[in-house]
């Protein structure tokens, strides 16, 4: 912008207009109707909380889903066999190499084999519950370093390395414990009960249920685990794996580790990140984002319309006063600016009050009492971007809501404004 | 100048009114209700525009001014006192008087000093910091006069300023206006219904049916 004496004059003029507008707003707020002020701020506070709370709970749900996928399902990175191969070979050597990579916390290998689980609670063939599932294996010592399933046992105990005739299963397979897919589960299998697993390769084994876990994450709770040694005896193979899970320290994005793994010689195997395995959960997060956008827009509209109504009523009530101000030589822009500032003030106080309520009450409350959702216990997650977006859009919407009615009234003829 | 209000049936509120007001003169506009007194005052104070004709104030042809320029002209050269005081209720008396000076960009200390002087002039120095709602009608009208004059207006327009006042307060306001005219050579144009107000005026313009009916020199 090129500054000329004229420009300077205009800027000084604008600065003075701002001063007068601020003066009018200050007096209108400090000496105006306190009930209207409190009510307006209360509504803007609720509108702001509505925007932030909804997006925070959505963020909390998304974040919980991602956390669950990484902590209880597939960890951060998964190495799968070369396309058209069934297993990753030389897996012990591979894990040793992977564990030397900077940023890798640990790795663990699993076998996966389809099988039919048969559960006969009365052992009398009268009420047999039978279903096909994917049976997985784990090395318990390694597994605890990459997933946290051991922390979610709701009954019984976690697997130990020497277990051969025992298995653990998620609640979605056992049934009970609030399972989401009760109808397709074993409908109430308990720890200590016996099940028969007919593996896809024709081998059949009897197992005792050693433990049942509930991570609240359906994908994780839809698994059955036997030990690695047991699965190797079933499959008749050794030092192989259907998948290798890698836990990283999260210091850099997973893609960076993939590059490093490729550089260290894992060229043909498929390397995926956890996000590739969450299937419908990924779609769910997109849906959450859409809902978040819709709710935020509605919240902003509610806040905007509320402020619009308050300013509209104020301008209508003061139409005569606005006419008088124009008659004594007040510029229209000063009057409009004063109403815009007034609206921005309402919004700012609403934001501050809302922020205090969120930080001081809602967040601590939801940390103490998280919401039970099908993906886990969800707390509020405040994302700075959402917060900034909420604040900026709330202020902008309020300013527009202050501008429109005041502009409409100031455009009126002075005589009409004063005498109607 | 003439003024016709549009609508289904256009109303000719002013018909070829031609008048001249000298500097320092206290002129009254009188006439029956609906004769066009207030309309004439609105035109003169640039609150409304004539349908035809022009108004020249202090050598400026106001018809040539834009809306923004008219606003600035009103602020710099004209003062207006309304029948119903028309003060801002959120402001105290002094702040109401300060407002035109603030709009003119005066520094805070300066506008407070000048406004306080003006409050003293209208005899309300001690009531300066009272909210207008705590003042009587007569006091409020004097605050309105102070506000209209604080920017050293060339012309003070007053639209029935004593209509809502009792005889005592009405006398105070009229005396004040006369005093301003005598001591500060303030030009005043005032619409009134009250014949006794003529004693304070230099001249009265009688309006009837939107036309200048007669002119009356007042002997004081």
HADDOCK unambig.tbl for C-alpha pairs under 7 A between the chains (distance, minus, plus):
assign (segid A and resid 16 and name CA) (segid B and resid 105 and name CA) 5.81 0.50 0.50
assign (segid A and resid 17 and name CA) (segid B and resid 103 and name CA) 6.90 0.50 0.50
assign (segid A and resid 20 and name CA) (segid B and resid 102 and name CA) 6.51 0.50 0.50
assign (segid A and resid 20 and name CA) (segid B and resid 103 and name CA) 6.51 0.50 0.50
assign (segid A and resid 27 and name CA) (segid B and resid 90 and name CA) 5.85 0.50 0.50
assign (segid A and resid 27 and name CA) (segid B and resid 91 and name CA) 6.56 0.50 0.50
assign (segid A and resid 28 and name CA) (segid B and resid 90 and name CA) 5.78 0.50 0.50
assign (segid A and resid 31 and name CA) (segid B and resid 90 and name CA) 5.35 0.50 0.50
assign (segid A and resid 32 and name CA) (segid B and resid 90 and name CA) 6.35 0.50 0.50
assign (segid A and resid 324 and name CA) (segid B and resid 86 and name CA) 6.69 0.50 0.50
assign (segid A and resid 327 and name CA) (segid B and resid 47 and name CA) 6.34 0.50 0.50
assign (segid A and resid 328 and name CA) (segid B and resid 74 and name CA) 6.37 0.50 0.50
assign (segid A and resid 328 and name CA) (segid B and resid 75 and name CA) 5.91 0.50 0.50
assign (segid A and resid 328 and name CA) (segid B and resid 79 and name CA) 6.67 0.50 0.50
assign (segid A and resid 328 and name CA) (segid B and resid 80 and name CA) 6.54 0.50 0.50
assign (segid A and resid 329 and name CA) (segid B and resid 71 and name CA) 4.82 0.50 0.50
assign (segid A and resid 329 and name CA) (segid B and resid 72 and name CA) 5.98 0.50 0.50
assign (segid A and resid 329 and name CA) (segid B and resid 74 and name CA) 5.12 0.50 0.50
assign (segid A and resid 329 and name CA) (segid B and resid 75 and name CA) 4.13 0.50 0.50
assign (segid A and resid 330 and name CA) (segid B and resid 71 and name CA) 6.74 0.50 0.50
assign (segid A and resid 330 and name CA) (segid B and resid 103 and name CA) 6.93 0.50 0.50
assign (segid A and resid 331 and name CA) (segid B and resid 71 and name CA) 6.47 0.50 0.50
assign (segid A and resid 414 and name CA) (segid B and resid 47 and name CA) 6.14 0.50 0.50
assign (segid A and resid 415 and name CA) (segid B and resid 47 and name CA) 6.66 0.50 0.50
assign (segid A and resid 415 and name CA) (segid B and resid 48 and name CA) 6.92 0.50 0.50
